[in-house]
Amino acid sequence: MKKYSRYIKYVKPRVWYLVLALFLGLLFGASSGFGMPAIFKYVLKEIFNPSDGTTYTLWHVFGVAMFIPFIFLVRAITGYFSGYLMSFVSLDVLRSIKYDLFSSVQDYPLSFFDKHTTGDLFVRLTSDTALVQTILLSFASEMLRQPVQVIGALSFLVYMCLTQGEVVFLLVFIAAVPFCIIPVQLVRKNFKRYAKMSQESTGDIAQQFNENLAASHEVRIFNLQNSQKEKFNKTNIKVQNLMLKIAKFELMQQPMMEFLAATMVSITFVYAYKAKIGFETFAAIGMALYFTIDPIKRIVRMVTDFIKITPSFERLNEVLDYVSTVPEPENPVKVGALRGEIKFDNVNFAYADKPVLHNATITIPAGTSCALVGASGAGKSTFAKLAMRFYDPTSGSVSIDGINLKDMSSFDLRKNLGSVPQYPVLFNDTVYNNIALAKPDATKEEVYEAAKAAYAHDFIMELENGYDTCVGERGDRLSGGQKQRIAIARVFLKNPPILVLDEATSALDVNSEAFIQKAIDNLMQSRTMFIIAHRFSTIRNVQKIIVFDEGNIVGFGSHDELYKTCPTYKALYDKQIMGC
């Protein structure tokens, strides 16, 4: 139960709604379990078989008969408001869980997304929470009503058996109770296992669908439609088979319970005939048996449903309980505007068990523009990500202005960071808002100036609605070069002291690249900048170059210095520039 205790905090703010709902559920259960059998015993008998042979007036009979709609009215009102309040509590709790789930993901480092796919996380937020919601609604509305109904009906059954001297009915019920537990025990283990496998496979389907949409160009250009259909169909069939197995175990319980109830009715019918029990007494006891067995059947179903959502709780807990590999410091150092001196001290880093960076030791003075050069996989991007604290080193330390990054809050650090990735992401919003997100309090003039500095203003004004044009999902209504320039405009607007450009001009045409190169040259002034580049034409004006080779820093200096002293750099440069 420890894994479920965390959810108690979500219930506490709504505890009074819950108490009221439980009280109304108590009244509902009592009116059903005790009230309905009492109708058969006293109301019907009073009307059709008066004990003293008295003939009642029509108004008296009407008054007695009104006891029936009164019981149903009590059941209706208490059942409705109990169910509504329970629905409110469960939906409000679920809203809080979804928010915490989404909020937690925002704070997790990039290593979290190395282990969890987009599709899987989407299923956890939607499918897993929806399943929990469905069961919680059912469980919340029935968790008190059904047990109270059992107690009420059982109390009436005991009362009737004792007053009528017919203990056999009670013995039949007691003997039948263990059989109610059998269906749950038969399916519990397999049910939970298949439910977990089903949710994981649903995540696979979501991931495949997400990947297919994101790779729509590649799917068509390489004629992957049929292979994609076949792959999706296999996963879809797997989910179907798992759901059928779940249905098999789930549906197994209902017939067993109904057979048990029918057997009990038959036994009581035969015994009542043999013992010459009056109809009203038999009807009342039969009704009490029904209102005892029926809620037990519902309780068994609730237990089964709860077993079914146990894997969903576990999957949600995996996200909510994730221990960040880049934890926030307990007492962070207060950081304002950083100068930008970055120091790597004997830094090692590995993705899982694969070493990527070895004993990196280097100091980059504040305001220095650096190009990170090396073959693919040499460690350039990892170096930059460590500087932005997207990851923490496996060993060693990274500091800015003499402050270890582990001692800064991520919020303070990233106020001083800017980045333009190779493939920037634009939100499905206007051009203006996509630029202004870098500085939400910026004036229109500041946004326009940033766009002009990135050579984006002219093409923006040519769009249908100018700055108010919606860029579409992932910015698909714009060309690659246009998206890149908007991403660069964000950096101009934020104006951070530390900046990382990862192939920032790779999507630009020759003319745009020339303009952007001038803008980047202006950005280099008075800030620390890392430019990850494969084309040497984009780094010709940097102050320093860091050369990487198989995870090692093998050179640091200007172009002229490295060309003379670093064989790795010379080989890379000659191969690209001179074609040799």
Buried (B, 14 or more C-beta within 10 A) or exposed (E): EEEEEBBEEBBEEBEEBBEBBBBBBBBBBBBBBBBBBBBBBBBBBBEEEEEEEEEEEEEEBEEBBEBBEEBBEBBEBBBEBBBBBBBBBBBBBBEBBBEBBEEBBEEBBEBBEEEBBBBBBBBBBEBBBBBBBBBBBBBBBBBBBBBBBBBBBBBBBBBBBEEBEBEBBBEBBEEBEEBBEBBBEBBBEBBBBBBBBBBBBBBBBBBBBBBBEEBEEEBEEEEBEEEBEEBBEEBBEBBEBBBEBBEEBBEBBBEBBEEBBEEBBEBBEEBBEEEEBEBBBBBBBBBBBBBBBBBBBBBBBBBBBBBBBBBBBBBBBEBBEBEBEBEEEEEBEEBEEBBBBBBBBEBBBBEEEEEBBBBBEBEBBBBBBBBBBBBEEBBBBBBBBBBBBBBBBEEBBBBBBEBBBBBBBBEBBBBBBBBBBBEBEBBEBBBBBBBBBBBEEBEEEBBBBBBBBBBBBEBBEEBEEEBEBBBEEBBEBBBBBBBBBBBBBBBBBBBBBBBBBBBBBBBBEEEBBEBBBEBBEEBBEEBBBBBBBBEBEBBEEBBBBBBBBBBBBBBBBEBEBBBEEBEBBBEBBEEEEEEE
